[in-house]
Amino acid sequence: MAKKALITGITGQDGSYLAELLLGKGYEVHGIVRRASTFNRSRLDDIYSDPQLEKTRLFLHYGDLGESGSLSRLLARIQPDEIYNLGAQSHVRISFDTPEYTMDVTATGTLRLLEAIRESGLRPRFYQASSSEMYGKVQQVPQSEETPFHPRSPYAVAKVCAYWATVNYREAYGLHASNGILFNHESPRRGEGFVTRKITRAVAHIQAGLQDKLYLGNLDAKRDWGYAKEYVDVMWLMLQQEAPDDYVVATGETHSVREFLEASFGLAGLDWQKYVEYDPRYVRPSEVDLLIGDGRKVQRKLGWKPKTTFKDLVRLMVEADIALLKAHREGRVKVTS
């Protein structure tokens, strides 16, 4: 019998890569999607177009982390062996505008899912998508599993709550529950509202003459950027261990938004300073200046380390957005900047 995995947030960047990984390993994959008036499943297109993947083992179910009843019903119906909780309101800047919603989905949603597992009597292995944003006003450099949290946004506060809920259910009820503290991880599937994708998409549009300016906030913020497609491997590895644990997943390098700009525009032969302007609307009320992860534990215990360099990641994203724009234009599909 194939293992069954349940993924919240399956339509997102990480969820789509994880679904591909698990299907490739022979899993039966179930994903929770929220009911909306528009479809948001484009990141799963690669699965449905790949002849090597059996689409009959991918099932999507309507549900919501804001509704405990739907979670309980899905657990009873699916009876998964592994659960990957990737669902969240994950945009840090937007979390300042919607703090209550962010807390309800990201923090209380995790608690609802953990409690549904406990009440179900099932013993699935559980992965919680934690975030480097939890470190916030960093207490030490680099940040490891032992570094204290000092969250600086409603999103980060919610993720800290979800992190400790996962630890508590592991200790109180013996769940095989692990936290992956993933530092920033990007890809061509990154949402267009996130700064990295916003930059690479703008490069493609400016090069094509479809956009004149790119408006950004803090260019001096430094982040540890890796490749999302590689990071989902660690999620799976965590749940294959005999004992649950918490792991930092990072490259161990930090680069500023300014460096990301220089690398991205440079690939298109453009001077970013001619096109980028400051917009205070994109500045957070409380900023996180520096994040850089210490990934020695995950390398030592799971044998994992990143392969894609910062420059290769930037190139991959820029080339993908240029190719995407070209495909839209050749198909006579309207593209807005």
N, C-alpha and C positions, 0 to 999 in steps of 0.2 A: 504494500500500500504506500502511495506517495505521501510524503509529509504535507500537512496543510499549514499555510501561513496566512495570517490576517494582517493587512497593512492599513492603518489610518493615514490619510494624506497621500494616497496612492497616485493621485493626479498631479502631484507636485514634482519638482526636480528630483529629489531623493527617492520619492515613492516610485517613480517610473523606472529609474535605474535599478532599484532594489527588486522590483517586479521582474525585470529582465533577468537579473542575476538568479533569482530563485526559480524561475521557469527553466532557465538553462541547467539548473541542478535537479530538475525533475519534480519540483514542488507543484502542488495544487495551490494556486494563489487566489486569495479573496481580498478585495479592496472595498473600503467604505467611501462612498461619495455622497456629498450633500446634494439635496434636491435644489435645483436652481432653474431659472427661466432660460438660461443659456447653457450649452455644453462647454465644459472645460476639461476635455480629455485629450487634447492634441499631443501631450507628451507620451501618451500610450500608443500613438500611431505607429511607432517603430516596432512595437510588439505585434501589432496586427498585420504589419507588412513584412515581417521576417519569416521566411518559410522554415527556418530552423526551430522556431518556437511554436509549441502546440497551443493555439489560442483557446482550445476547449478546456484548458486547465486554468484559465483566468476568468474569474467571476467578480462582477461589481454589484455592490448592494447599497441601497439607500440607507443612510444612517447619519448620526450626528453626535459629536462629542458633548454637545449640550443637552442630550436626551439620554438618560440612563436606561430607559426602557428599551430603546432601539439597540443599545449595546448588549444588553442582557439577552434579547431575542436572537441577535446575530451569533453570540457565543454559543447559545444552545443549539442553533441550527448548524453552524459550521464545525464546532468543536476543534479549534485549531491547535496545532502542536507548538506554534510559535506566533507571537504577536509583536508587531513593530509599530510603536506609537509615534508616527511622524507628523500627525495632524496638529496644526496650531495656527494662530494668527501670528505670522512670523516676521512681519515687517516692523523693525524697531521704531522707526520714526512715526509710523502710523499708530503704534501702540500708545503714544502720548495723546493722540486724538481720540482713541477708543480704548481707554484703560480698562473699563469694566468688561467689555466684550473680550478683550485680550486675556484678562484674568480668568474669565469663565471658561473659555475654550482651552486655553493653554495650561492653566493650573487645575481648575476644578474638573475640566474634561479628563485630564489624566487620572485624577482621583476617582471619577465615575467609572473609568475603564478598569482600574485596579480593583475597585470594590465589586464590579460586575464579575471579574475573574474570581475573586474570593468567594462570592456567593454562589457561583456556578458549580463549584466543586471540581472544576477542571484544573489541571496543573500545566498549563502551557508555559513556555519560556517567554519572558517579556523583555523587550528592548525599549528604553525611553530615550528619545532624542533630546539630549541636553545641549547646552550652548555655551560657547566661550564668552558670550555676553554676560553670563552670570558673574564673571570676575570683575567686570565694570571698572571701577577705580582700583586698579590692580595693586595688590599687596606685595607681590614679588614678581621678578622677571627671571626666566620665563615662568609661565603658569603651569602647575602640575596638578595631579589629583589631590594634593595636600594643601594647595593654595586656598585661603579663605575667600569666600564670595563677597562682593560688594556691588550689587546690581545698581545700574544707573538708568533704567528705563522700566516702564510697566511690563514690557515683554520679558526683560531679564528677571524682574521680581517674580513673574509668573513661572518662568523656567526654574528658578531656585525652588519654588514651592513644589513643582512637579518632580524635581530631582529628589528632594527629601521625602516626598510621598513614596517614591519608588524604593528608596532605602528603607523607609519604615515598613512597607509591606513585605519587603525581603526579610527584615529582621523579626517582624511581629508574626508573620504567617508562613514563613519559609518559602516564599515564592522565588523562583529562579528569575530574578529581576535585575537587569543591568542598566547602567547609565553610560551612554556614549557622549562625552563632552567634546563635541565636534567644533573645531575652529572653522572660520569661514571657508566654505567650499563652493566652488562655482563651476559653471559649464554652459554650453550653448542652450541648455534648458532652463537656466536661471530666469526668474520672473523679470519682466522688463522694468519694474519699479525699483529693483535693487541696483546699487551704484555701478557694479561691474558690468552688468548687462546693459544698463543705461548708457554707459560709455561705449561699449563695443557696437551697440546698435546705432549710436550717433555717428560713429566713425563711418559705418557703411552708408548712412543717409547723407552725411556731409560730402563724402567722396562722390556720391551719385548726384549731388546738387539738389537734394530734396530737403535739406535742413541747413540753417545758417548758424545757429547757436546751440550750445549745450549749457544748461544752468545747473550748477552744483553748489553744495554747501562747503563743509570743512574738507579741504584738500590735504591737510596734514595728518589726519587720522591714519594710524598704522594698523594693518591687519595681517594675520597669518593665513594666506590664501592657498587652498589646495583644490584638487580636481574631484568633484562630487562623485563621478563614476567609480573612482577608486575607493572613496570613503565608505560606500555602501558595503564593500567587502568586509570591512571591520564590523559592521552591524551584525552580519551573518556569523562571523567568527566568534563574536562575544557569546552568542546563544549556542555555540557548539561546545563551549567549555563545561567541564564537570561542575564547577562552582561559579555563581554569578559574581560580578565585580563591576567597578567603575573605571573607565579609561578615558584619558585625553587622547584625541586624534588630531594631529597637527603636522605641519611640515618643519617647524622649528626655525622658520624664516619670517621676517616681517617686512612689509612694503607699504608705503603710503599710497593714498588715493592719487596723489600727484605722480608717483612712479607708474601707477597703472595707466594714467592718462598718457604719459610720455611714451610708454611701450605700445599702447594701442594705436594712438595717432601716428606714431613713427612707422608702424607697419604699413600704413597707407600713404606714407610720404607727406604727412601733414604736420604742421606746427600747432599743437593743441592750444597754445596761448592765444592764437588768433580766433579761436572759436568758443572757448570756455569762459563763462561769466559766473560771478558769485551771486547766489540768491539766498538771502537769509531764511527763507521759508524751509530750506532743507537742513537747517542747523537744529540739532536736538537741544532741548532745554538743559539737559545734562549730558555731556559728551563722554565717550570712551576714547581715550587718546591712543592707547597702545595695547595690542594683544599679540602674544607670541607663545605658542604652546610647547611644552616639554613632553614629547611623545616617546620617551624611553621605556615606559612601562608597557605600552602596547607593542612596541618592537620586541621587548624581552619576553613577554608572556604569550603574545599571539603571533609573533614573527612577521608583523606587518610594518611596512614603511612606505611612504609615498614615492611614486616614480616620476610624476609629471612636474617639471620645474615651473617656476613662476612665469618665465618667458614663454615656455611652451603652452602654458594654460592661456595666456593672453592671446597668443597667435591662434590657438584652436578656436577661441571665442570670436575673435575678429573675423577670421576666415569663414566661420559658420554664419555670422550675420551678413557678411557680404554675399555669400552663396544664397542665403535665404531671401535677401532682397532681390537678387537676380532672378530667382525662381518665381517670385511674386510678379515681377515686372514682365517676364516672358509669358506668364499665364494670364496677363492682363488683369491681375488682381490689384485693387487699389491699396496702396501702402501709405499710412499716415505717419508723420514724424512726431 
